[in-house]
Amino acid sequence: MAFKVFDLQCELQHVFEAWFSSHDDFHAQQEKGMISCPLCGSSQVEKKLSSPRLNLSGSSASVASRQQKPSAQTAQAEPAALQAEAFRQLRAYINASENVGDRFVDEARKIHLGDAPERAIRGTANEEERRSLAEDGIQVAPIPDWLNDEKLQ
């Protein structure tokens, strides 16, 4: 299955990449508010101009392996396994950060100002607090609830 890779940008000018099965898929997800910026959580997202790029599952560097087409079941399992592994790695990275809980905003500002040692932290902040941090040049990213799914461990 081929995926279209789009460069997207939120209202705070954060640029990020997302994969869709088609242009229609992108528009359908955008209309439903399913697309949000991974840095600030904004759902005010638009597609940027970018060079066309496809991500082809099952593609390989060697000509010989390109000639051998995987079974439909294998072709579907490979992207799912790769995605699950990527989520496991992301979750491990997040769990390695210090959980400062409701002190997140204060601690992030202290780190930004050099009043606390630089380190990866996580905690709680509402959308207004995240927006305020972003306006002050402090980059934060909300962690989606689905990333806490036990299946990703």
C-alpha positions, 0 to 999 in steps of 0.5 A: 500500500502506498502512502502520501506524505504531506508537510503540514503546518499549524497556526503557530507555524509548527511544521510536521509530516503526516502520512495519508492514503490519499488526498481525500483521506487527508481532507476527511480527517481534517474536516473531522478534526482528527489531525493535530500538531504534535508540538502544540496540539492545535487542530488548525492545520493546513497542508504546505506545498511540498515535493511529492513523496510516496512511502511504499510499504514492502519496498527494498533497496535491491532489485531482486527483492523488488521483484519478489512481491510479498503476500497481501498478509505480509505486506499489511503486517510489516507496516503495522509491526514497524509502527508498533515498534516506533510507538514502543520506542517513543513510549520508552523515550517518554518514560525516560523523561522526568515526570514533574506532574502539575509543576510542568509549566513552572519547571519548563520555564525554569529550564528555558531560563537556565534556572534549572538543569536542562533535561527531558520532562513531562507533566500536565499543562492545559492548552492555554498553558501550552500556547503560552509556553510556545509564545515564549519560545518554549517548545512542548508537545502534548502526549496523546492518550492513545500512546498510553495503550498497554499494547504498546509496551 
